[in-house]
Amino acid sequence: MSKTIIISNRLPLQLKIRDNGIETTPSIGGLATGMKSVHSDNDSIWIGWSGLTEEEFNLELKNQVTAALQKHDCVGVPLTENDIDGFYYGFSNNTLWPLFHYFMEYTQFEKNTWETYKSVNQKFADVVLQNLEDGDTVWIHDYQLLLLPELIRQKKPDASIGFFLHIPFPSYEVFRTIPCREELLKGMLGADLIGFHTYDYERHFLSSVQRILGYEINFNNIHLDNRIVKVDSFPMGIDYDKFHDAAVSHNQKEKKDKTEIQQEIDKHLKEGSNKAKLILSIDRLDYTKGIANRLRAFEYFLDKHPEFKGKARLVMLAVPSRANVPQYQLLKNEIDQLVGRINGKFAEVSWTPIWYFYRSLPFENLIDLYTSSEVALLTPIRDGMNLVAKEYIASQVDKKGVLILSEMTGASNEMSEALIINPNNFEEIADTLKFALEMPEEEQIKRNSALQKRLKRYNVEKWANDFIEALDGIKHDTKKYTLKKINTKVRNEIAANYNAAKSKILFLDYDGTMVPFEKLPENAKPTQRVFDILDALHNQSNTKVIIITGRDRDTIQEWFGHKDYTLITEHGAWLKESNKDWELMERVDNKWFEAIAPILESFTDSTPGSLVEEKRYSLAWHFRNVDPDLGKKRANSLKTTIQQLIANHNLEILEGDKVLEIKVSGVSKGKSASKMLSEKEYDFIFAIGDDWTDEHMFKELPNTAYTVKVGLKKTVAQYYVEDIDQVYNLLTAFD
């Protein structure tokens, strides 16, 4: 029976060594809660680091750890102290975390931490592969494991793999600054489905993939050479009932049953003639959360609206985080000083403007704060989602309370009924605080009713199920694909028919089929391996090898003129048989060049990275090295500009891979292939190519021909291979 494998940096358990034994307690984080239903309701295992390094226990304790994890269907990844230093504290949190949150000034790139990051991702892959069986579903989580999808894909190419990023994905202009950008993107693209919290993050990722790797993107589908990767947004929810029910229970408690914190809050709320309204602030102590700015904005609020002195109090909970990192130590010092200065500036005998807690609080105390606060002020400078905002709203049993939320959070896209602010605009924050504290209860109830309805409907369980269903859908869509993949069995069948045939003809495209595309076309010269494969085929009896390409005659003559293969160039305009001169296959001329060439040159001048290739009887405008969005726009504009001209000169536009070629109408690979077949009868016909210029050839060949597409793309071909290496494997089977 197939299972789900959940993979994250940390397991949903906290392990401690006590009295030479292992004590386990469940984690209460957002991911642990979110994946609870997927993990418990299915046949699943969870793979991650236990939280204990290899140096912390001996063999006996190690066996105890394994046994403890097995009870919870968990599998540990063994990591050393050096692994944690380089992988977690190093590359993950000194490089990826600040970069993805737009704090480029904090981003450090060190080769040694990058190497450790790669090695730890490989350690995760090794453990996954030990537990991965055919039919299993893999779901990988977050920025610590960006390389893992591809590492698994390399060993298990047919595995169903999902990846979800829980932090923002930065814009292309930011992401491009990291040296290992290609490796990170390719690592993520090992997944079948890549999920983000918001469409903005999805859009940034697609832009980076297109601009850095050059892959074709249609809507939210990335077309790789051998498969399609789907990218989508899945805004993570919370366990709504857990927080709402806890708040209901909290409100029903008698005084003696309340926590010490709640009793202290009740005491202070009753002091003085006017109750001080509580403004809640809860965050991990992290520079992305904008805590220092929040304090300064609160100070500005009290200066601008002095009528709220003694009537409003900021309750700030900062949860310790990465306390041994210098940046976080400096941040804590800054916040300590700000709190002290603001309290010293405004404090009165019976009123202190800020209550500041630097600690972690248990769940019941969070509920105390959520239910006692009239306003929640959450102003991160950048935040992937911000579940605290959702938890606060879920805890408002009477639907009263106002949420002020930074527009830089993922949650702001869903929670439009909240008061959305720019976290860097102190004027706006001050005025919004005043508006929130004075908001009529009717409006509070109206806003929160809509928010609660949405949060209850799209809770964390719905988020997890939607992702798994989308991943399952991709798996089924792939099965429905009409193309047959050339696996070992199919390859052997084709090879057997080839060997049994008495007369064989092979049509082989060049760029993208025999050699990979290059940024500069002249760099795609044939390698010795290509010559070895072609020579082996050509030297077999009764076998005609034809290189059929859109390349110009002179280049192909330079590269292959010393061989005896049959050469067809410029999509069927020129033919060179063994020991013969070049001859035109069609009646063509180039008198039209003078009308079209100046237009192409004009577009080249205004489109950095593009170039014009002049062949004997066609002109090609290449935009492979152009910004992808700009390239598409200019290509469409070029087509529109020359549409009337090509009609007047009996020309047509041939759209290839990042190239527009203008040529005489009627010249095609399909027409030239048909001419070659008319000269002799063949009982084995084979054609292979990678882009839609080869579709003419596939269509014109008889139904008995073997037609093969390179890459999983829309085609009329019967079969496909994943990449050029698979092309080589197929052709070397013909012996």
Disulfide bonds with the S-S distance in Angstrom:
none
